């Protein structure tokens, strides 16, 4: 995968992050994105499913079978190697930015005390 210069959009980032532990259905992804962002990022169904479609086309996620007793109407998704690599690049980019900000003595909400 070619290294990106631009950050991932919030929708892409939170979908990939939500799927990092394993497969999940669309509504579960939406709830997990909200939880992972501490309620700061709300994604509606249109954004979710448009972004999922784009990530499928980019081979960053793939559709997979759900758990044994899952509702057959639900579609489950999981990260591909490409998606996992993109998520890692983004997390590395964010970590680098935070380190630079700290070196400049810029305090984050968590570092205020």
N, CA, C and O atoms as a MOPAC input file, in Angstrom:
PM7 MOZYME 1SCF
protein

 N      0.84300 1    -1.19300 1     0.00000 1
 C      0.00000 1     0.00000 1     0.00000 1
 C      0.87300 1     1.23600 1     0.00000 1
 O      1.86600 1     1.29800 1     0.72500 1
 N      0.51600 1     2.21200 1    -0.80100 1
 C      1.24700 1     3.46600 1    -0.86200 1
 C      0.93600 1     4.31300 1     0.36200 1
 O     -0.21200 1     4.39500 1     0.79900 1
 N      1.98000 1     4.94900 1     0.91600 1
 C      1.76500 1     5.77600 1     2.10300 1
 C      0.96100 1     7.01800 1     1.73800 1
 O      1.18000 1     7.63300 1     0.69500 1
 N      0.03300 1     7.37200 1     2.61000 1
 C     -0.83500 1     8.51600 1     2.37700 1
 C     -0.24400 1     9.75600 1     3.01900 1
 O      0.46700 1     9.67500 1     4.02000 1
 N     -0.54300 1    10.89300 1     2.43700 1
 C     -0.15900 1    12.15700 1     3.05000 1
 C     -1.33100 1    12.75900 1     3.80400 1
 O     -1.13500 1    13.47100 1     4.78900 1
 N     -2.53000 1    12.48300 1     3.35800 1
 C     -3.72900 1    13.05500 1     3.96300 1
 C     -4.26500 1    12.13500 1     5.04800 1
 O     -4.19100 1    10.91200 1     4.92300 1
 N     -4.80300 1    12.71900 1     6.11000 1
 C     -5.42100 1    11.88200 1     7.14400 1
 C     -6.70400 1    11.23200 1     6.63500 1
 O     -7.32000 1    11.70100 1     5.67800 1
 N     -7.09100 1    10.14600 1     7.29400 1
 C     -8.37500 1     9.51800 1     6.98600 1
 C     -9.50000 1    10.43200 1     7.44100 1
 O     -9.33600 1    11.20100 1     8.38800 1
 N    -10.62900 1    10.35200 1     6.77600 1
 C    -11.79200 1    11.09900 1     7.24600 1
 C    -12.23800 1    10.48200 1     8.57200 1
 O    -11.93200 1     9.32200 1     8.84500 1
 N    -12.95600 1    11.24300 1     9.39700 1
 C    -13.44100 1    10.66200 1    10.65800 1
 C    -14.28100 1     9.40500 1    10.44100 1
 O    -14.14500 1     8.43900 1    11.19300 1
 N    -15.13800 1     9.40100 1     9.43700 1
 C    -15.98500 1     8.22700 1     9.19300 1
 C    -15.13100 1     6.99700 1     8.87400 1
 O    -15.35800 1     5.92200 1     9.42900 1
 N    -14.16500 1     7.15200 1     7.99500 1
 C    -13.29000 1     6.03100 1     7.64200 1
 C    -12.49600 1     5.57700 1     8.86400 1
 O    -12.41500 1     4.38300 1     9.15100 1
 N    -11.91100 1     6.53800 1     9.58100 1
 C    -11.10400 1     6.19700 1    10.75100 1
 C    -11.91800 1     5.41900 1    11.77600 1
 O    -11.47500 1     4.36800 1    12.23900 1
 N    -13.09400 1     5.91100 1    12.13800 1
 C    -13.86800 1     5.24800 1    13.17800 1
 C    -14.45400 1     3.91500 1    12.73000 1
 O    -14.63100 1     3.02000 1    13.55600 1
 N    -14.75700 1     3.76100 1    11.45700 1
 C    -15.21100 1     2.45400 1    10.96800 1
 C    -14.06300 1     1.44800 1    11.06600 1
 O    -14.25300 1     0.33800 1    11.56300 1
 N    -12.88200 1     1.83000 1    10.59800 1
 C    -11.73500 1     0.92500 1    10.67700 1
 C    -11.39800 1     0.60600 1    12.13400 1
 O    -11.11600 1    -0.54300 1    12.47100 1
 N    -11.42700 1     1.61400 1    12.98600 1
 C    -11.12200 1     1.41400 1    14.39800 1
 C    -12.15000 1     0.48800 1    15.06500 1
 O    -11.79400 1    -0.37600 1    15.86600 1
 N    -13.42000 1     0.68300 1    14.72300 1
 C    -14.47300 1    -0.16400 1    15.28800 1
 C    -14.29100 1    -1.62100 1    14.87400 1
 O    -14.60400 1    -2.53100 1    15.64200 1
 N    -13.78600 1    -1.84100 1    13.66200 1
 C    -13.61300 1    -3.20300 1    13.16000 1
 C    -12.29300 1    -3.84200 1    13.57200 1
 O    -12.08500 1    -5.02900 1    13.32200 1
 N    -11.40600 1    -3.08900 1    14.19100 1
 C    -10.08200 1    -3.61700 1    14.56200 1
 C    -10.16100 1    -4.88000 1    15.42200 1
 O     -9.39100 1    -5.81200 1    15.18900 1
 N    -11.06500 1    -4.94800 1    16.41200 1
 C    -11.12700 1    -6.17200 1    17.22200 1
 C    -11.75200 1    -7.37100 1    16.50900 1
 O    -11.51400 1    -8.51200 1    16.90500 1
 N    -12.54200 1    -7.13300 1    15.47100 1
 C    -13.17800 1    -8.24600 1    14.76900 1
 C    -14.42600 1    -7.81800 1    14.02500 1
 O    -14.74700 1    -6.63200 1    13.95500 1
 N    -15.11800 1    -8.78300 1    13.47700 1
 C    -16.29200 1    -8.52200 1    12.62900 1
 C    -17.40600 1    -7.84100 1    13.40800 1
 O    -17.54900 1    -8.00200 1    14.62000 1
 N    -18.19300 1    -7.06700 1    12.65300 1
 C    -19.29900 1    -6.34000 1    13.27100 1
 C    -20.30000 1    -5.97600 1    12.17900 1
 O    -19.92700 1    -5.81700 1    11.01700 1
 N    -21.55900 1    -5.84500 1    12.55200 1
 C    -22.58900 1    -5.42300 1    11.59600 1
 C    -22.68200 1    -3.89900 1    11.60600 1
 O    -22.14800 1    -3.24000 1    12.49800 1
 N    -23.36200 1    -3.35200 1    10.60900 1
 C    -23.42200 1    -1.90800 1    10.42000 1
 C    -23.86600 1    -1.11300 1    11.62700 1
 O    -23.20400 1    -0.14700 1    12.00800 1
 N    -24.98200 1    -1.50300 1    12.24000 1
 C    -25.47300 1    -0.75700 1    13.39400 1
 C    -24.46500 1    -0.83300 1    14.54500 1
 O    -24.26500 1     0.14200 1    15.27000 1
 N    -23.84000 1    -1.99000 1    14.70500 1
 C    -22.81500 1    -2.15000 1    15.73200 1
 C    -21.62900 1    -1.23400 1    15.48200 1
 O    -21.06700 1    -0.67300 1    16.42200 1
 N    -21.24700 1    -1.07800 1    14.21900 1
 C    -20.15100 1    -0.17600 1    13.85900 1
 C    -20.52000 1     1.25300 1    14.24300 1
 O    -19.70600 1     1.98400 1    14.80600 1
 N    -21.74500 1     1.63900 1    13.93500 1
 C    -22.20200 1     2.99900 1    14.24300 1
 C    -22.16300 1     3.25800 1    15.75100 1
 O    -21.70000 1     4.31200 1    16.18700 1
 N    -22.63700 1     2.31900 1    16.53200 1
 C    -22.61300 1     2.45600 1    18.00700 1
 C    -21.18300 1     2.48100 1    18.54000 1
 O    -20.85600 1     3.27500 1    19.42200 1
 N    -20.33400 1     1.60500 1    17.99900 1
 C    -18.95300 1     1.53300 1    18.46800 1
 C    -18.18500 1     2.79800 1    18.10900 1
 O    -17.35800 1     3.25400 1    18.89800 1
 N    -18.43600 1     3.37200 1    16.94600 1
 C    -17.78800 1     4.63300 1    16.55800 1
 C    -18.16100 1     5.74200 1    17.53900 1
 O    -17.30700 1     6.53800 1    17.93300 1
 N    -19.40800 1     5.79600 1    17.92700 1
 C    -19.85700 1     6.78900 1    18.89600 1
 C    -19.14900 1     6.57800 1    20.23600 1
 O    -18.70400 1     7.53800 1    20.86500 1
 N    -19.04900 1     5.33600 1    20.66100 1
 C    -18.37600 1     5.02000 1    21.92900 1
 C    -16.88400 1     5.35100 1    21.86100 1
 O    -16.33700 1     5.95900 1    22.78100 1
 N    -16.23500 1     4.95300 1    20.78000 1
 C    -14.79700 1     5.18700 1    20.64500 1
 C    -14.44700 1     6.66500 1    20.59500 1
 O    -13.35300 1     7.06400 1    20.99600 1
 N    -15.37300 1     7.47700 1    20.10400 1
 C    -15.13400 1     8.92200 1    20.01800 1
 C    -15.61600 1     9.65400 1    21.26600 1
 O    -15.64000 1    10.88400 1    21.29800 1
 N    -15.99900 1     8.90100 1    22.28800 1
 C    -16.55400 1     9.49400 1    23.51100 1
 C    -17.75300 1    10.38300 1    23.20000 1
 O    -17.96000 1    11.41100 1    23.84500 1
 N    -18.53900 1     9.97600 1    22.20400 1
 C    -19.75100 1    10.70000 1    21.84000 1
 C    -19.52900 1    11.89200 1    20.92900 1
 O    -20.48400 1    12.58500 1    20.57800 1
 N    -18.28600 1    12.14300 1    20.54100 1
 C    -17.97400 1    13.33000 1    19.73800 1
 C    -18.25600 1    13.14300 1    18.25000 1
 O    -18.44300 1    14.12500 1    17.53200 1
 N    -18.29000 1    11.90200 1    17.78000 1
 C    -18.51200 1    11.66300 1    16.35600 1
 C    -19.76600 1    10.82800 1    16.17100 1
 O    -19.79600 1     9.64300 1    16.50300 1
 N    -20.79500 1    11.46200 1    15.63800 1
 C    -22.05500 1    10.77100 1    15.34400 1
 C    -22.14200 1    10.55100 1    13.84500 1
 O    -21.97500 1    11.47600 1    13.05100 1
 N    -22.40300 1     9.32600 1    13.48100 1
 C    -22.47400 1     8.96800 1    12.07500 1
 C    -23.86700 1     8.43700 1    11.80300 1
 O    -24.32200 1     7.50600 1    12.46800 1
 N    -24.53700 1     9.01700 1    10.83800 1
 C    -25.85500 1     8.53400 1    10.46100 1
 C    -25.74500 1     7.35800 1     9.51100 1
 O    -24.66400 1     7.06800 1     9.00000 1
 N    -26.86100 1     6.67700 1     9.27100 1
 C    -26.85300 1     5.51200 1     8.38400 1
 C    -26.35500 1     5.81800 1     6.97000 1
 O    -25.65900 1     4.99400 1     6.37600 1
 N    -26.69700 1     6.98100 1     6.42200 1
 C    -26.25400 1     7.29800 1     5.05800 1
 C    -24.73600 1     7.39300 1     4.98500 1
 O    -24.11800 1     6.84100 1     4.07600 1
 N    -24.13400 1     8.09500 1     5.94600 1
 C    -22.67000 1     8.20700 1     5.97800 1
 C    -22.04400 1     6.84200 1     6.20200 1
 O    -21.07000 1     6.48600 1     5.54000 1
 N    -22.59800 1     6.08200 1     7.12900 1
 C    -22.05900 1     4.76300 1     7.43400 1
 C    -22.03500 1     3.88400 1     6.18900 1
 O    -20.98500 1     3.35700 1     5.82200 1
 N    -23.17400 1     3.72500 1     5.54300 1
 C    -23.25300 1     2.77100 1     4.43700 1
 C    -22.57800 1     3.27300 1     3.16700 1
 O    -22.10400 1     2.46200 1     2.37100 1
 N    -22.52100 1     4.58600 1     2.95500 1
 C    -21.75600 1     5.12700 1     1.83100 1
 C    -20.27600 1     4.86200 1     2.05100 1
 O    -19.56200 1     4.47300 1     1.12700 1
 N    -19.81900 1     5.07500 1     3.28100 1
 C    -18.40400 1     4.85300 1     3.60000 1
 C    -18.06800 1     3.37100 1     3.56000 1
 O    -17.00800 1     2.99500 1     3.06000 1
 N    -18.94200 1     2.52700 1     4.07300 1
 C    -18.71800 1     1.08100 1     3.99400 1
 C    -18.57700 1     0.65600 1     2.53800 1
 O    -17.68600 1    -0.12700 1     2.20800 1
 N    -19.44300 1     1.16000 1     1.66300 1
 C    -19.36800 1     0.80000 1     0.25100 1
 C    -18.02400 1     1.21100 1    -0.34000 1
 O    -17.41600 1     0.45100 1    -1.09300 1
 N    -17.56000 1     2.41700 1     0.00100 1
 C    -16.26600 1     2.89200 1    -0.49600 1
 C    -15.12400 1     2.02000 1     0.03600 1
 O    -14.19900 1     1.68700 1    -0.70500 1
 N    -15.18900 1     1.65100 1     1.31800 1
 C    -14.14400 1     0.81000 1     1.90600 1
 C    -14.15100 1    -0.59700 1     1.30000 1
 O    -13.09400 1    -1.21000 1     1.15000 1
 N    -15.31700 1    -1.10300 1     0.95700 1
 C    -15.39800 1    -2.39000 1     0.25700 1
 C    -14.72600 1    -2.28900 1    -1.11300 1
 O    -13.96200 1    -3.17100 1    -1.50500 1
 N    -15.01600 1    -1.20900 1    -1.83400 1
 C    -14.43300 1    -1.00800 1    -3.16700 1
 C    -12.90900 1    -0.84400 1    -3.10600 1
 O    -12.20000 1    -1.23100 1    -4.03500 1
 N    -12.41500 1    -0.26900 1    -2.01000 1
 C    -10.96900 1    -0.07600 1    -1.82200 1
 C    -10.30300 1    -1.30400 1    -1.19900 1
 O     -9.10000 1    -1.29500 1    -0.94200 1
 N    -11.07600 1    -2.35100 1    -0.95800 1
 C    -10.59100 1    -3.58900 1    -0.33800 1
 C     -9.98000 1    -3.36700 1     1.04200 1
 O     -9.05500 1    -4.07300 1     1.44300 1
 N    -10.51300 1    -2.36800 1     1.77100 1
 C    -10.04000 1    -2.12000 1     3.13100 1
 C    -10.87000 1    -2.90100 1     4.15200 1
 O    -10.41400 1    -3.18200 1     5.26000 1
 N    -12.09200 1    -3.24200 1     3.75500 1
 C    -12.93200 1    -4.12700 1     4.55700 1
 C    -13.56100 1    -5.13500 1     3.60100 1
 O    -13.55700 1    -4.95600 1     2.38300 1
 N    -14.09900 1    -6.19600 1     4.18900 1
 C    -14.79400 1    -7.20200 1     3.38000 1
 C    -16.00300 1    -7.69100 1     4.14500 1
 O    -16.04300 1    -7.65700 1     5.37500 1
 N    -16.98200 1    -8.14400 1     3.39100 1
 C    -18.15500 1    -8.73100 1     4.02700 1
 C    -17.78200 1   -10.13400 1     4.48100 1
 O    -17.03400 1   -10.83900 1     3.80400 1
 N    -18.30800 1   -10.53000 1     5.63200 1
 C    -17.99100 1   -11.83100 1     6.20400 1
 C    -19.23200 1   -12.44100 1     6.82800 1
 O    -20.23000 1   -11.74900 1     7.03100 1
 N    -19.17900 1   -13.70500 1     7.12900 1
 C    -20.31000 1   -14.37400 1     7.78600 1
 C    -20.45200 1   -13.86000 1     9.21300 1
 O    -19.46800 1   -13.53300 1     9.87700 1
 N    -21.67900 1   -13.79800 1     9.65800 1
 C    -21.93700 1   -13.39100 1    11.03400 1
 C    -21.84900 1   -14.57700 1    11.97800 1
 O    -21.59400 1   -15.70400 1    11.55100 1
 N    -22.06200 1   -14.32000 1    13.26200 1
 C    -22.07700 1   -15.41600 1    14.23400 1
 C    -23.17700 1   -16.42800 1    13.90900 1
 O    -24.10100 1   -16.12900 1    13.15300 1
 N    -23.07200 1   -17.59700 1    14.47200 1
 C    -23.98400 1   -18.71100 1    14.16500 1
 C    -25.46300 1   -18.34600 1    14.25900 1
 O    -26.23300 1   -18.71600 1    13.37200 1
 N    -25.87500 1   -17.64800 1    15.27900 1
 C    -27.30300 1   -17.34600 1    15.46900 1
 C    -27.64900 1   -15.89900 1    15.11200 1
 O    -28.62800 1   -15.34600 1    15.61300 1
 N    -26.84800 1   -15.30000 1    14.25300 1
 C    -27.06100 1   -13.89400 1    13.88000 1
 C    -28.28400 1   -13.75500 1    12.98400 1
 O    -28.65500 1   -14.68000 1    12.26100 1
 N    -28.89500 1   -12.59100 1    13.04700 1
 C    -30.01400 1   -12.24400 1    12.17000 1
 C    -29.49200 1   -12.28400 1    10.72700 1
 O    -28.53100 1   -11.59000 1    10.39800 1
 N    -30.11300 1   -13.08200 1     9.88100 1
 C    -29.63000 1   -13.26800 1     8.51200 1
 C    -29.74200 1   -11.99900 1     7.66300 1
 O    -29.13900 1   -11.91500 1     6.59300 1
 N    -30.51000 1   -11.01400 1     8.13400 1
 C    -30.63600 1    -9.76000 1     7.38300 1
 C    -29.44200 1    -8.84400 1     7.60000 1
 O    -29.21300 1    -7.92800 1     6.81000 1
 N    -28.68300 1    -9.07900 1     8.65700 1
 C    -27.53600 1    -8.22400 1     8.97000 1
 C    -26.32100 1    -8.64200 1     8.16500 1
 O    -26.03000 1    -9.82600 1     7.99600 1
 N    -25.62000 1    -7.62800 1     7.67400 1
 C    -24.36300 1    -7.87400 1     6.98100 1
 C    -23.23000 1    -7.56700 1     7.94300 1
 O    -23.23800 1    -6.54700 1     8.63100 1
 N    -22.26500 1    -8.45900 1     7.98000 1
 C    -21.10700 1    -8.29200 1     8.85300 1
 C    -19.88800 1    -7.94700 1     8.01400 1
 O    -19.74400 1    -8.38600 1     6.87300 1
 N    -19.01700 1    -7.14700 1     8.61300 1
 C    -17.80800 1    -6.67900 1     7.93800 1
 C    -16.60300 1    -6.91100 1     8.82900 1
 O    -16.71300 1    -6.97800 1    10.05300 1
 N    -15.44200 1    -7.03200 1     8.18400 1
 C    -14.19300 1    -7.15300 1     8.92100 1
 C    -13.09100 1    -6.45100 1     8.13600 1
 O    -13.20400 1    -6.23400 1     6.92900 1
 N    -12.03100 1    -6.10300 1     8.84600 1
 C    -10.88500 1    -5.46000 1     8.19800 1
 C    -10.15700 1    -6.45600 1     7.31300 1
 O    -10.12400 1    -7.65400 1     7.59700 1
 N     -9.58000 1    -5.94900 1     6.24700 1
 C     -8.64800 1    -6.72200 1     5.43400 1
 C     -7.24200 1    -6.29300 1     5.85800 1
 O     -7.08700 1    -5.38900 1     6.67900 1
 N     -6.24000 1    -6.93300 1     5.30700 1
 C     -4.85300 1    -6.52800 1     5.59000 1
 C     -4.64300 1    -5.07600 1     5.16800 1
 O     -3.94600 1    -4.32000 1     5.84500 1
 N     -5.24900 1    -4.69600 1     4.04800 1
 C     -5.14800 1    -3.31500 1     3.55400 1
 C     -5.76900 1    -2.32500 1     4.54800 1
 O     -5.19700 1    -1.26900 1     4.81700 1
 N     -6.92900 1    -2.66900 1     5.08400 1
 C     -7.59100 1    -1.80900 1     6.05700 1
 C     -6.81200 1    -1.70800 1     7.35300 1
 O     -6.70600 1    -0.63000 1     7.93800 1
 N     -6.26700 1    -2.82600 1     7.80200 1
 C     -5.46500 1    -2.83400 1     9.03100 1
 C     -4.20900 1    -1.97600 1     8.84500 1
 O     -3.80400 1    -1.25900 1     9.76000 1
 N     -3.59400 1    -2.05200 1     7.66000 1
 C     -2.40500 1    -1.24500 1     7.37500 1
 C     -2.75200 1     0.25100 1     7.34100 1
 O     -1.99500 1     1.07800 1     7.84900 1
 N     -3.88700 1     0.58800 1     6.74600 1
 C     -4.32000 1     1.99100 1     6.69100 1
 C     -4.59700 1     2.52400 1     8.09000 1
 O     -4.24500 1     3.66100 1     8.40000 1
 N     -5.22300 1     1.71500 1     8.93400 1
 C     -5.50200 1     2.12200 1    10.30700 1
 C     -4.19800 1     2.33500 1    11.06600 1
 O     -4.06200 1     3.31400 1    11.79900 1
 N     -3.24600 1     1.43300 1    10.89700 1
 C     -1.95600 1     1.56900 1    11.57100 1
 C     -1.24100 1     2.84100 1    11.12300 1
 O     -0.69500 1     3.56800 1    11.95400 1
 N     -1.23800 1     3.11600 1     9.82500 1
 C     -0.61500 1     4.34700 1     9.31600 1
 C     -1.25800 1     5.58300 1     9.93400 1
 O     -0.57000 1     6.53700 1    10.29600 1
 N     -2.58000 1     5.55800 1    10.05100 1
 C     -3.28700 1     6.70800 1    10.60700 1
 C     -2.97400 1     6.88500 1    12.08500 1
 O     -2.75800 1     8.00800 1    12.54000 1
 N     -2.94700 1     5.80700 1    12.83100 1
 C     -2.62300 1     5.88900 1    14.25800 1
 C     -1.18500 1     6.38300 1    14.43100 1
 O     -0.91400 1     7.21200 1    15.30100 1
 N     -0.27200 1     5.88200 1    13.61400 1
 C      1.12500 1     6.35200 1    13.66100 1
 C      1.20700 1     7.84000 1    13.34900 1
 O      1.95800 1     8.57100 1    13.99500 1
 N      0.42900 1     8.29600 1    12.35200 1
 C      0.42000 1     9.71400 1    11.98000 1
 C     -0.09200 1    10.55600 1    13.14500 1
 O      0.46800 1    11.60700 1    13.45500 1
 N     -1.16600 1    10.08300 1    13.78900 1
 C     -1.72600 1    10.80900 1    14.93100 1
 C     -0.74400 1    10.85700 1    16.09800 1
 O     -0.57300 1    11.90200 1    16.72700 1
 N     -0.10200 1     9.73100 1    16.38600 1
 C      0.88400 1     9.69200 1    17.47300 1
 C      2.01700 1    10.67300 1    17.21500 1
 O      2.46300 1    11.37000 1    18.12700 1
 N      2.47800 1    10.72600 1    15.97900 1
 C      3.54600 1    11.65100 1    15.61300 1
 C      3.10700 1    13.09900 1    15.82300 1
 O      3.87300 1    13.91700 1    16.33300 1
 N      1.88900 1    13.40600 1    15.43400 1
 C      1.36300 1    14.76200 1    15.60500 1
 C      1.26500 1    15.12800 1    17.08700 1
 O      1.58800 1    16.25100 1    17.47300 1
 N      0.81900 1    14.18300 1    17.91200 1
 C      0.70900 1    14.44200 1    19.35400 1
 C      2.09700 1    14.66100 1    19.95600 1
 O      2.27800 1    15.56100 1    20.77600 1
 N      3.06900 1    13.85600 1    19.56200 1
 C      4.43800 1    14.03300 1    20.06900 1
 C      4.98700 1    15.41200 1    19.70000 1
 O      5.63300 1    16.06800 1    20.51700 1
 N      4.72700 1    15.84000 1    18.47900 1
 C      5.18200 1    17.16800 1    18.04500 1
 C      4.48600 1    18.26800 1    18.84200 1
 O      5.11600 1    19.25000 1    19.23500 1
 N      3.19300 1    18.10000 1    19.07800 1
 C      2.44800 1    19.09400 1    19.85400 1
 C      2.97300 1    19.16100 1    21.28200 1
 O      3.11600 1    20.24800 1    21.84200 1
 N      3.25900 1    18.01200 1    21.86900 1
 C      3.80500 1    18.00200 1    23.23400 1
 C      5.18600 1    18.64100 1    23.28100 1
 O      5.51400 1    19.34600 1    24.23600 1
 N      6.00000 1    18.39600 1    22.25100 1
 C      7.32800 1    19.00000 1    22.19100 1
 C      7.22700 1    20.52100 1    22.12200 1
 O      8.13500 1    21.23300 1    22.55000 1
 N      6.11100 1    21.01100 1    21.57600 1
 C      5.87100 1    22.45600 1    21.49000 1
 C      5.15200 1    22.95900 1    22.74100 1
 O      4.75100 1    24.12100 1    22.81400 1
 N      4.99400 1    22.06900 1    23.72500 1
 C      4.34000 1    22.38300 1    24.99800 1
 C      2.87000 1    22.75000 1    24.83000 1
 O      2.32800 1    23.56000 1    25.58200 1
 N      2.23900 1    22.14400 1    23.83800 1
 C      0.80000 1    22.32500 1    23.64800 1
 C      0.11500 1    21.27000 1    24.49700 1
 O      0.34100 1    20.07100 1    24.33100 1
 N     -0.71000 1    21.72900 1    25.39300 1
 C     -1.38600 1    20.80600 1    26.31000 1
 C     -2.67800 1    20.29400 1    25.68500 1
 O     -3.40900 1    21.02700 1    25.01800 1
 N     -2.93000 1    19.02200 1    25.92200 1
 C     -4.17600 1    18.42200 1    25.46700 1
 C     -5.16400 1    18.42500 1    26.62600 1
 O     -4.79100 1    18.69000 1    27.76900 1
 N     -6.40800 1    18.13400 1    26.33000 1
 C     -7.43600 1    18.10400 1    27.38300 1
 C     -7.05300 1    17.12600 1    28.48500 1
 O     -7.30600 1    17.39300 1    29.66000 1
 N     -6.44500 1    15.99700 1    28.12500 1
 C     -6.05700 1    14.99100 1    29.11200 1
 C     -4.84200 1    15.41700 1    29.92600 1
 O     -4.67800 1    14.97800 1    31.06400 1
 N     -3.98300 1    16.27200 1    29.35400 1
 C     -2.76500 1    16.65100 1    30.08400 1
 C     -2.99900 1    17.84000 1    31.00600 1
 O     -2.13700 1    18.16300 1    31.82500 1
 N     -4.13300 1    18.48700 1    30.88900 1
 C     -4.44800 1    19.60300 1    31.79200 1
 C     -4.79900 1    19.02700 1    33.14100 1
 O     -5.47300 1    18.00400 1    33.26000 1
 N     -4.32900 1    19.70600 1    34.13100 1
 C     -4.58400 1    19.02400 1    35.33300 1
 C     -5.07300 1    19.66900 1    36.48400 1
 O     -5.28000 1    19.02500 1    37.51200 1

